[in-house]
Amino acid sequence: MTLLQFWRSHASEFASLVGQHMMLVGLSTVVAVAAGVPLGILAAHRPRLGAPIVWLANMVQTIPSLAMFGFLLPLPFIGGLGARMAIVVLILYALLPIVRTTTAGLRSVDPALVEAGTALGMTPGQLLREVELPLALPSIVAGIRVAAVIGVGTATIAAAVGAGGLGEYIFRGLSMVDPTVIFAGAVPSALLALSIDGALTLIERRLRAGRRQRPRRRVAVAVALLAALAAGGIVLARRTPAGTIRVGSKSFTEQIILGELLAQAIETRTRLPVERRLNLAGTFICDRALRTGDIDMYVEYSGTAETAIFHAPPAGGREEVLARLAQRYAAADLTLLPPLGFENTFAMLVRGADARANGWRTLSDLVPDAPTLKAGFGYEFLQRQDGYPGLVRAYRLRFAGTPAAMDLSLTYRALAERQVDLIAGDATSGLIEGYDLVMLADDRHYFPPYDAVPIVRGAVLREHPEVGEALSHLAGRIDAAAMRRMNHAVDAGHRDAADVAREFLDMIK
């Protein structure tokens, strides 16, 4: 019932995400069929030419899907955020099953039948059209079925690069640790995969059962089914109007709320349409998307920008850092707006019971006990210059084994459930209170200031000065306590981030 209520309350958004998912899968699979079947024919008839093709398709399958998105992101023409790159990735993953089954189906044709056709004077083209392809069609349809089902699953990952689809709910649910939101994306995705699999399996079985009077028509039905899937998705997916302002965010609760705050501030104070590209994979994808124009703004943290984006050592106070960042962003025609009013530094968190029992108040207090503790950190923290490598040097920390790497949103639960003993969370996280966690003081002042600041493309502010005026209403209005309450409402109260943001904006009118 909770899941049904969620779908009802998000009916418009849900229809749009389903449409986006259908469009991604249908369009990519149709293109993969158009490319994969000829490549399979080439591989079957020209093994020397076909071997490298199959090898390349195999290599693509060995690359994890999220890594593939990362590889293609910076490339011209096919890279960037959105559906374009997602469709390219889905096509690449769909090629192998189609090429393989086409090749296998053609090679399984009885040579005696080919010889008989040749004896009757049939040309190679006629043999292919009239003998080989009709007999190989069940195998080809099986490959199309596998490719389409793989596409449904892989398309959920595409949400991490702003392509939309049902993965939006899955990523949002993970960031909120909310099973209802995860199921809101996973269940329809599974049903879509089962529906496609069932329809194409029926066609495949009819072909294998010997009902080949009109095999081409049956294959045409299969391809038409996928084309209809893409067309229906395009109809359901919301089209972006001209002049739309695109707001991005990273993939954790606070960032999603901040993205909603920016989006709703613009919507309520201007007449401009806003597109939300929230839940993007992390700092580097958001920064790249901003520089390439795939998004127009997002909220960054000053210390993160200085150390992770500009690779500069942290130095100076808050105002010095902001002044340097303003100059560095300006060189790329990006504008650093005034801070929102709160700082979200890394929070080195332990369980409250452990802190009280061992007298841990600062990170230095933890050092003697560190060899007995297991740490768990988010992927980004493990790699960043202002993250784990520098922290262990500054405090000479030695933990019990290599820290566990996991999604940031899962580290809190892992700590509460005693899977790890120390994590690097967010100082404004609502889960700190919810899980009775304690933030250890950074007594050696290792971490730089992390003021939350909107970064906006200069071209947007010049073309739409009203956007800057709308966002200026947020400057200095969000303190740490307010941010923590909003995070808690979403993380612990399982409320919708958009509703929480709307209530806050109503309060500060």
GULOBA-879239 format. One record per residue (C-alpha): x, y, z; residue number from 0; residue in three letters. Coordinates in Angstrom, 3 decimals, padded with zeros to 6 digits. Layout:
BEGIN
       c1       c2       c3 num residuo
        X        Y        Z NUM     ALA
...
//
This chain:
BEGIN
       c1       c2       c3 num residuo
  000.000  000.000  000.000   0     MET
  002.868  002.381  000.772   1     THR
  004.323  001.719 -002.664   2     LEU
  000.984  002.338 -004.374   3     LEU
  000.559  005.571 -002.436   4     GLN
  004.015  006.681 -003.543   5     PHE
  003.175  006.006 -007.196   6     TRP
 -000.139  007.870 -006.880   7     ARG
  001.441  010.893 -005.228   8     SER
  004.190  010.997 -007.887   9     HIS
  001.996  010.023 -010.845  10     ALA
  003.283  012.635 -013.299  11     SER
  006.926  012.102 -012.404  12     GLU
  006.479  008.318 -012.439  13     PHE
  004.948  008.362 -015.934  14     ALA
  007.807  010.518 -017.178  15     SER
  010.474  008.220 -015.729  16     LEU
  008.784  005.123 -017.156  17     VAL
  008.664  006.852 -020.526  18     GLY
  012.330  007.772 -020.350  19     GLN
  013.216  004.177 -019.477  20     HIS
  011.146  002.770 -022.333  21     MET
  012.669  005.226 -024.780  22     MET
  016.233  004.373 -023.731  23     LEU
  015.683  000.613 -024.012  24     VAL
  013.545  000.608 -027.160  25     GLY
  015.650  003.026 -029.198  26     LEU
  019.001  001.493 -028.217  27     SER
  017.819 -002.054 -028.939  28     THR
  016.419 -001.142 -032.362  29     VAL
  019.725  000.499 -033.315  30     VAL
  021.645 -002.498 -031.931  31     ALA
  019.537 -004.857 -034.066  32     VAL
  020.177 -002.732 -037.157  33     ALA
  023.928 -002.875 -036.519  34     ALA
  024.287 -006.259 -034.828  35     GLY
  022.525 -008.478 -037.380  36     VAL
  024.722 -007.337 -040.332  37     PRO
  027.810 -007.680 -038.132  38     LEU
  026.700 -011.197 -037.181  39     GLY
  026.237 -012.075 -040.852  40     ILE
  029.725 -010.746 -041.584  41     LEU
  031.175 -012.737 -038.655  42     ALA
  029.502 -015.941 -039.879  43     ALA
  030.534 -015.608 -043.542  44     HIS
  033.924 -013.948 -043.064  45     ARG
  035.425 -015.456 -039.894  46     PRO
  038.687 -013.541 -040.216  47     ARG
  036.818 -010.244 -040.308  48     LEU
  034.254 -011.389 -037.769  49     GLY
  036.692 -012.511 -035.068  50     ALA
  037.822 -008.953 -034.161  51     PRO
  034.182 -007.809 -034.120  52     ILE
  033.157 -010.500 -031.646  53     VAL
  036.300 -009.842 -029.594  54     TRP
  035.483 -006.131 -029.325  55     LEU
  031.890 -006.905 -028.342  56     ALA
  033.203 -009.271 -025.668  57     ASN
  035.558 -006.583 -024.373  58     MET
  032.669 -004.128 -024.019  59     VAL
  030.769 -006.643 -021.892  60     GLN
  033.685 -006.949 -019.455  61     THR
  033.572 -003.202 -018.633  62     ILE
  031.231 -002.399 -015.715  63     PRO
  028.368 -000.231 -016.891  64     SER
  029.077  002.682 -014.535  65     LEU
  032.729  002.655 -015.622  66     ALA
  031.610  002.722 -019.259  67     MET
  029.568  005.855 -018.584  68     PHE
  032.641  007.397 -016.970  69     GLY
  034.854  006.518 -019.950  70     PHE
  032.480  008.081 -022.470  71     LEU
  031.501  011.153 -020.434  72     LEU
  034.355  013.437 -021.665  73     PRO
  034.205  012.348 -025.320  74     LEU
  032.914  014.861 -027.888  75     PRO
  029.612  014.231 -029.703  76     PHE
  028.688  011.041 -027.801  77     ILE
  029.734  012.142 -024.298  78     GLY
  028.097  014.483 -021.828  79     GLY
  025.124  013.990 -019.558  80     LEU
  021.734  012.809 -020.666  81     GLY
  020.045  010.295 -022.919  82     ALA
  022.503  010.572 -025.812  83     ARG
  025.408  008.952 -023.988  84     MET
  023.124  006.467 -022.245  85     ALA
  021.780  005.240 -025.586  86     ILE
  025.332  004.798 -026.913  87     VAL
  026.262  002.701 -023.873  88     VAL
  023.102  000.590 -024.147  89     LEU
  023.779 -000.029 -027.840  90     ILE
  027.303 -001.226 -027.036  91     LEU
  026.021 -003.663 -024.410  92     TYR
  023.240 -004.934 -026.688  93     ALA
  025.559 -005.722 -029.599  94     LEU
  027.230 -008.853 -028.195  95     LEU
  024.140 -011.055 -027.730  96     PRO
  022.759 -009.999 -031.119  97     ILE
  026.039 -010.537 -032.975  98     VAL
  026.681 -013.867 -031.254  99     ARG
  023.236 -015.346 -031.778 100     THR
  023.117 -014.175 -035.398 101     THR
  026.495 -015.803 -036.041 102     THR
  025.529 -018.983 -034.192 103     ALA
  022.186 -019.197 -035.994 104     GLY
  023.753 -018.881 -039.444 105     LEU
  026.482 -021.398 -038.652 106     ARG
  023.890 -023.911 -037.454 107     SER
  022.195 -024.024 -040.853 108     VAL
  022.604 -027.463 -042.413 109     ASP
  025.313 -027.184 -045.138 110     PRO
  023.306 -029.589 -047.278 111     ALA
  020.543 -027.005 -047.573 112     LEU
  023.028 -024.363 -048.663 113     VAL
  024.511 -026.759 -051.226 114     GLU
  021.041 -027.582 -052.542 115     ALA
  020.264 -023.890 -052.978 116     GLY
  023.559 -023.350 -054.749 117     THR
  022.810 -026.293 -057.073 118     ALA
  019.495 -024.643 -057.945 119     LEU
  021.407 -021.553 -059.071 120     GLY
  020.718 -019.273 -056.121 121     MET
  023.115 -016.380 -055.628 122     THR
  024.794 -015.817 -052.208 123     PRO
  022.345 -013.012 -051.527 124     GLY
  019.384 -015.217 -052.348 125     GLN
  020.763 -018.020 -050.190 126     LEU
  021.083 -015.611 -047.282 127     LEU
  017.570 -014.172 -047.670 128     ARG
  015.674 -017.328 -048.626 129     GLU
  017.513 -020.100 -046.734 130     VAL
  019.967 -019.014 -044.053 131     GLU
  018.192 -016.079 -042.380 132     LEU
  014.767 -017.793 -042.121 133     PRO
  016.411 -020.784 -040.425 134     LEU
  018.517 -018.567 -038.157 135     ALA
  015.624 -016.306 -037.129 136     LEU
  014.770 -018.103 -033.846 137     PRO
  018.349 -017.671 -032.708 138     SER
  018.400 -014.013 -033.796 139     ILE
  015.170 -013.252 -031.905 140     VAL
  016.657 -014.942 -028.825 141     ALA
  019.596 -012.547 -029.037 142     GLY
  017.286 -009.559 -029.391 143     ILE
  015.385 -010.735 -026.319 144     ARG
  018.553 -011.033 -024.239 145     VAL
  019.786 -007.628 -025.443 146     ALA
  016.492 -005.924 -024.551 147     ALA
  016.389 -007.439 -021.060 148     VAL
  020.019 -006.430 -020.449 149     ILE
  019.089 -002.953 -021.630 150     GLY
  016.297 -002.609 -019.060 151     VAL
  018.732 -003.377 -016.245 152     GLY
  021.590 -001.264 -017.574 153     THR
  019.282  001.703 -018.187 154     ALA
  018.752  002.028 -014.427 155     THR
  022.453  002.932 -014.080 156     ILE
  021.997  005.693 -016.658 157     ALA
  020.259  007.822 -014.036 158     ALA
  023.702  008.465 -012.518 159     ALA
  024.617  010.521 -015.593 160     VAL
  021.379  012.448 -015.918 161     GLY
  019.648  010.202 -018.454 162     ALA
  016.532  009.773 -016.320 163     GLY
  014.572  006.550 -016.211 164     GLY
  013.486  004.405 -013.285 165     LEU
  017.014  004.408 -011.910 166     GLY
  016.184  007.892 -010.579 167     GLU
  014.010  006.288 -007.896 168     TYR
  016.576  003.590 -007.162 169     ILE
  019.408  006.080 -006.627 170     PHE
  017.123  008.390 -004.664 171     ARG
  016.029  005.517 -002.444 172     GLY
  019.618  004.482 -001.812 173     LEU
  020.585  008.011 -000.802 174     SER
  017.600  008.152  001.573 175     MET
  017.950  004.499  002.664 176     VAL
  014.228  004.216  001.850 177     ASP
  013.078  000.789  000.539 178     PRO
  009.783  002.229 -000.730 179     THR
  011.512  004.614 -003.128 180     VAL
  013.927  001.865 -004.223 181     ILE
  011.007 -000.477 -004.966 182     PHE
  009.211  002.364 -006.780 183     ALA
  011.944  002.136 -009.417 184     GLY
  012.923 -001.529 -009.157 185     ALA
  009.445 -003.077 -009.415 186     VAL
  008.341 -001.374 -012.668 187     PRO
  011.809 -001.954 -014.104 188     SER
  011.478 -005.675 -013.370 189     ALA
  007.941 -005.750 -014.806 190     LEU
  009.143 -004.005 -017.951 191     LEU
  011.935 -006.557 -018.354 192     ALA
  009.537 -009.474 -017.812 193     LEU
  007.035 -008.044 -020.306 194     SER
  009.661 -007.610 -023.017 195     ILE
  011.110 -011.034 -022.280 196     ASP
  007.680 -012.674 -022.399 197     GLY
  006.637 -011.056 -025.679 198     ALA
  009.891 -011.868 -027.464 199     LEU
  009.995 -015.386 -025.980 200     THR
  006.567 -016.048 -027.480 201     LEU
  007.808 -014.980 -030.923 202     ILE
  010.946 -017.077 -030.516 203     GLU
  008.963 -020.192 -029.516 204     ARG
  006.623 -019.833 -032.474 205     ARG
  009.596 -019.669 -034.797 206     LEU
  011.269 -022.695 -033.186 207     ARG
  008.028 -024.648 -033.262 208     ALA
  008.157 -024.654 -037.040 209     GLY
  005.567 -021.956 -037.694 210     ARG
  007.784 -020.359 -040.305 211     ARG
  005.232 -019.603 -042.953 212     GLN
  005.854 -015.908 -042.420 213     ARG
  009.046 -015.692 -040.362 214     PRO
  009.928 -012.251 -041.625 215     ARG
  006.613 -010.951 -040.383 216     ARG
  007.291 -012.360 -036.935 217     ARG
  010.689 -010.703 -036.796 218     VAL
  009.104 -007.499 -038.042 219     ALA
  006.664 -007.795 -035.132 220     VAL
  009.597 -008.146 -032.700 221     ALA
  011.352 -005.068 -034.069 222     VAL
  008.055 -003.168 -034.217 223     ALA
  007.483 -004.041 -030.558 224     LEU
  010.801 -002.442 -029.630 225     LEU
  010.116  000.567 -031.855 226     ALA
  006.709  000.982 -030.208 227     ALA
  008.441  000.791 -026.842 228     LEU
  010.732  003.651 -027.857 229     ALA
  007.866  005.673 -029.364 230     ALA
  005.689  005.195 -026.295 231     GLY
  008.579  006.246 -024.109 232     GLY
  009.079  009.427 -026.112 233     ILE
  005.381  010.245 -025.709 234     VAL
  005.428  009.656 -021.947 235     LEU
  008.756  011.365 -021.294 236     ALA
  008.461  015.053 -020.668 237     ARG
  010.037  017.208 -023.329 238     ARG
  012.302  020.006 -022.207 239     THR
  010.970  023.438 -023.292 240     PRO
  013.323  025.996 -024.804 241     ALA
  015.096  028.182 -022.268 242     GLY
  014.915  025.549 -019.547 243     THR
  017.258  026.021 -016.571 244     ILE
  018.929  022.713 -015.673 245     ARG
  019.686  022.190 -011.989 246     VAL
  022.062  019.401 -010.957 247     GLY
  023.069  017.762 -007.695 248     SER
  025.229  014.969 -006.356 249     LYS
  023.737  011.696 -005.196 250     SER
  023.119  012.121 -001.477 251     PHE
  020.205  013.503  000.486 252     THR
  021.528  016.974  001.270 253     GLU
  022.490  017.592 -002.339 254     GLN
  019.072  016.504 -003.576 255     ILE
  017.401  018.895 -001.129 256     ILE
  019.721  021.723 -002.187 257     LEU
  018.977  020.972 -005.832 258     GLY
  015.266  021.225 -005.064 259     GLU
  015.805  024.504 -003.222 260     LEU
  017.561  026.031 -006.232 261     LEU
  014.972  024.667 -008.657 262     ALA
  011.953  025.786 -006.642 263     GLN
  013.446  029.214 -005.915 264     ALA
  013.754  029.769 -009.672 265     ILE
  010.305  028.340 -010.417 266     GLU
  008.548  030.505 -007.821 267     THR
  010.415  033.765 -008.523 268     ARG
  010.716  033.588 -012.326 269     THR
  008.647  032.221 -015.190 270     ARG
  011.440  030.004 -016.442 271     LEU
  010.971  026.234 -016.767 272     PRO
  013.366  024.133 -014.689 273     VAL
  014.713  020.652 -015.396 274     GLU
  016.101  018.681 -012.473 275     ARG
  019.168  016.552 -013.120 276     ARG
  019.615  015.377 -009.576 277     LEU
  021.395  012.282 -008.252 278     ASN
  024.435  012.700 -010.498 279     LEU
  027.239  010.355 -009.528 280     ALA
  029.562  012.769 -007.706 281     GLY
  031.693  015.903 -007.573 282     THR
  033.643  015.329 -010.764 283     PHE
  030.615  014.481 -012.900 284     ILE
  028.741  017.549 -011.611 285     CYS
  031.732  019.798 -012.295 286     ASP
  032.243  018.403 -015.784 287     ARG
  028.536  018.699 -016.553 288     ALA
  028.577  022.337 -015.473 289     LEU
  031.580  023.157 -017.639 290     ARG
  030.124  021.435 -020.703 291     THR
  026.699  023.050 -020.280 292     GLY
  024.840  019.815 -019.487 293     ASP
  023.672  021.490 -016.282 294     ILE
  023.460  025.188 -015.473 295     ASP
  024.077  025.113 -011.734 296     MET
  024.613  022.989 -008.660 297     TYR
  025.699  023.491 -005.056 298     VAL
  029.351  022.751 -004.263 299     GLU
  031.320  022.937 -001.029 300     TYR
  034.251  025.352 -000.912 301     SER
  036.797  022.916  000.520 302     GLY
  035.754  020.245 -001.967 303     THR
  036.126  022.663 -004.870 304     ALA
  039.572  023.836 -003.808 305     GLU
  041.098  020.441 -003.081 306     THR
  039.210  017.998 -005.330 307     ALA
  038.399  020.145 -008.375 308     ILE
  041.288  022.621 -008.489 309     PHE
  043.802  020.323 -006.727 310     HIS
  045.072  023.127 -004.520 311     ALA
  046.308  022.586 -000.961 312     PRO
  043.886  023.988  001.623 313     PRO
  045.164  027.281  002.989 314     ALA
  043.723  030.360  004.643 315     GLY
  040.391  031.134  006.192 316     GLY
  036.868  030.960  004.841 317     ARG
  036.901  034.318  003.049 318     GLU
  040.290  033.667  001.442 319     GLU
  039.131  030.322  000.110 320     VAL
  035.934  031.818 -001.344 321     LEU
  037.863  034.667 -002.990 322     ALA
  040.301  032.242 -004.647 323     ARG
  037.472  030.035 -005.826 324     LEU
  035.595  032.978 -007.326 325     ALA
  038.640  033.810 -009.452 326     GLN
  039.251  030.224 -010.505 327     ARG
  035.637  029.641 -011.508 328     TYR
  035.470  032.988 -013.304 329     ALA
  038.282  031.842 -015.606 330     ALA
  035.847  029.182 -016.918 331     ALA
  032.914  031.675 -017.101 332     ASP
  031.353  030.167 -013.983 333     LEU
  030.011  032.318 -011.177 334     THR
  030.402  031.551 -007.489 335     LEU
  027.314  032.919 -005.739 336     LEU
  027.268  033.958 -002.050 337     PRO
  027.293  031.048  000.445 338     PRO
  023.949  029.611  001.496 339     LEU
  024.826  030.022  005.170 340     GLY
  026.059  026.667  006.423 341     PHE
  029.213  024.590  006.317 342     GLU
  029.156  020.832  005.770 343     ASN
  032.539  019.505  006.718 344     THR
  033.464  015.849  006.776 345     PHE
  032.191  014.320  010.017 346     ALA
  034.318  011.514  011.435 347     MET
  031.604  009.518  013.125 348     LEU
  031.563  006.717  015.689 349     VAL
  028.718  005.090  017.587 350     ARG
  027.606  007.126  020.577 351     GLY
  027.914  004.167  022.948 352     ALA
  031.535  003.564  021.875 353     ASP
  032.440  007.248  022.219 354     ALA
  031.033  007.407  025.737 355     ARG
  032.620  004.119  026.824 356     ALA
  036.094  005.021  025.511 357     ASN
  036.066  008.750  026.173 358     GLY
  036.465  009.655  022.488 359     TRP
  035.838  013.347  021.852 360     ARG
  038.473  014.200  019.249 361     THR
  040.225  012.354  016.457 362     LEU
  043.401  012.397  018.522 363     SER
  041.548  010.507  021.278 364     ASP
  040.818  007.787  018.721 365     LEU
  044.422  007.243  017.586 366     VAL
  045.483  004.706  020.290 367     PRO
  042.408  002.519  019.618 368     ASP
  042.456  002.817  015.816 369     ALA
  044.334 -000.491  015.206 370     PRO
  041.338 -002.345  016.688 371     THR
  038.758 -000.496  014.595 372     LEU
  037.384 -001.143  011.119 373     LYS
  036.781  001.978  009.030 374     ALA
  034.296  002.405  006.180 375     GLY
  034.314  005.344  003.771 376     PHE
  032.576  006.550  000.636 377     GLY
  034.369  006.071 -002.668 378     TYR
  035.086  009.762 -003.111 379     GLU
  036.534  010.222  000.383 380     PHE
  039.009  007.403 -000.219 381     LEU
  040.431  009.158 -003.286 382     GLN
  040.224  012.873 -002.554 383     ARG
  043.214  014.965 -001.579 384     GLN
  041.299  016.251  001.458 385     ASP
  040.065  012.758  002.299 386     GLY
  041.450  009.517  003.676 387     TYR
  045.095  009.674  002.440 388     PRO
  045.758  013.050  004.047 389     GLY
  043.742  012.231  007.174 390     LEU
  045.830  009.183  008.096 391     VAL
  049.002  011.198  007.560 392     ARG
  047.816  014.116  009.668 393     ALA
  046.745  011.931  012.599 394     TYR
  049.003  008.906  011.958 395     ARG
  045.991  006.638  012.007 396     LEU
  046.318  002.881  011.535 397     ARG
  043.123  000.872  011.226 398     PHE
  042.414 -002.849  011.400 399     ALA
  042.809 -003.659  007.725 400     GLY
  041.958 -001.699  004.620 401     THR
  038.890  000.567  005.015 402     PRO
  035.713 -000.785  003.461 403     ALA
  034.552  001.188  000.420 404     ALA
  030.816  001.726 -000.022 405     MET
  028.252  004.265 -001.125 406     ASP
  028.180  007.234  001.231 407     LEU
  024.494  006.776  002.025 408     SER
  025.143  003.219  003.234 409     LEU
  027.997  004.070  005.599 410     THR
  025.650  005.331  008.328 411     TYR
  023.703  002.100  008.467 412     ARG
  026.919  000.076  008.318 413     ALA
  028.186  001.975  011.375 414     LEU
  024.922  001.628  013.283 415     ALA
  024.809 -002.115  012.540 416     GLU
  028.440 -002.571  013.692 417     ARG
  029.739 -003.594  010.292 418     GLN
  032.316 -000.793  010.643 419     VAL
  033.452  001.322  013.600 420     ASP
  034.292  004.680  011.977 421     LEU
  032.931  006.491  008.927 422     ILE
  033.344  009.859  007.205 423     ALA
  029.857  011.326  007.004 424     GLY
  028.418  014.815  006.633 425     ASP
  028.278  017.220  009.556 426     ALA
  024.705  018.193  008.627 427     THR
  023.383  014.657  008.160 428     SER
  020.064  013.941  009.859 429     GLY
  021.169  010.354  010.468 430     LEU
  023.719  011.415  013.088 431     ILE
  020.959  011.997  015.599 432     GLU
  018.774  009.216  014.226 433     GLY
  021.451  006.550  014.758 434     TYR
  022.937  008.075  017.963 435     ASP
  026.307  008.796  016.366 436     LEU
  029.018  011.106  017.663 437     VAL
  031.139  013.445  015.542 438     MET
  034.782  013.514  016.654 439     LEU
  036.335  016.981  016.685 440     ALA
  039.035  017.689  014.107 441     ASP
  041.446  018.969  016.787 442     ASP
  044.369  019.260  014.345 443     ARG
  042.253  021.307  011.903 444     HIS
  042.960  018.988  008.999 445     TYR
  039.756  019.668  007.055 446     PHE
  039.379  022.997  005.196 447     PRO
  036.157  025.085  005.356 448     PRO
  033.257  023.574  003.417 449     TYR
  030.784  026.393  002.823 450     ASP
  027.843  025.418  000.609 451     ALA
  027.912  027.720 -002.434 452     VAL
  025.883  027.645 -005.673 453     PRO
  027.982  027.576 -008.860 454     ILE
  026.156  028.938 -011.930 455     VAL
  027.140  029.232 -015.578 456     ARG
  027.914  032.848 -016.421 457     GLY
  025.972  032.625 -019.692 458     ALA
  022.796  031.768 -017.778 459     VAL
  023.122  034.767 -015.464 460     LEU
  023.757  037.112 -018.401 461     ARG
  020.806  035.795 -020.389 462     GLU
  018.483  035.475 -017.381 463     HIS
  019.508  037.948 -014.657 464     PRO
  016.303  037.074 -012.838 465     GLU
  017.873  033.683 -012.017 466     VAL
  020.601  035.396 -009.999 467     GLY
  017.982  037.491 -008.205 468     GLU
  015.940  034.389 -007.361 469     ALA
  018.963  032.542 -005.967 470     LEU
  020.131  035.571 -003.981 471     SER
  017.065  035.022 -001.798 472     HIS
  018.772  031.892 -000.436 473     LEU
  022.091  033.536  000.401 474     ALA
  022.860  033.208  004.104 475     GLY
  019.361  031.876  004.865 476     ARG
  020.206  028.198  005.501 477     ILE
  022.090  027.566  008.730 478     ASP
  023.509  024.207  009.779 479     ALA
  020.592  023.471  012.108 480     ALA
  018.038  024.098  009.345 481     ALA
  019.961  021.908  006.929 482     MET
  020.219  019.164  009.524 483     ARG
  016.447  019.307  010.128 484     ARG
  015.729  019.011  006.414 485     MET
  018.131  016.099  006.049 486     ASN
  016.552  014.389  009.051 487     HIS
  013.059  014.849  007.614 488     ALA
  014.103  013.046  004.425 489     VAL
  016.484  010.424  005.849 490     ASP
  014.703  009.497  009.069 491     ALA
  011.184  010.718  008.307 492     GLY
  011.222  009.338  004.731 493     HIS
  009.614  012.510  003.432 494     ARG
  009.938  013.672 -000.138 495     ASP
  012.868  016.057 -000.668 496     ALA
  010.738  018.347 -002.842 497     ALA
  008.119  018.752 -000.096 498     ASP
  010.777  019.450  002.545 499     VAL
  012.399  022.086  000.324 500     ALA
  009.033  023.685 -000.439 501     ARG
  008.194  024.017  003.252 502     GLU
  011.531  025.660  003.970 503     PHE
  011.083  028.175  001.147 504     LEU
  007.598  029.001  002.429 505     ASP
  009.075  029.599  005.877 506     MET
  011.710  032.102  004.691 507     ILE
  009.450  034.113  002.376 508     LYS
//
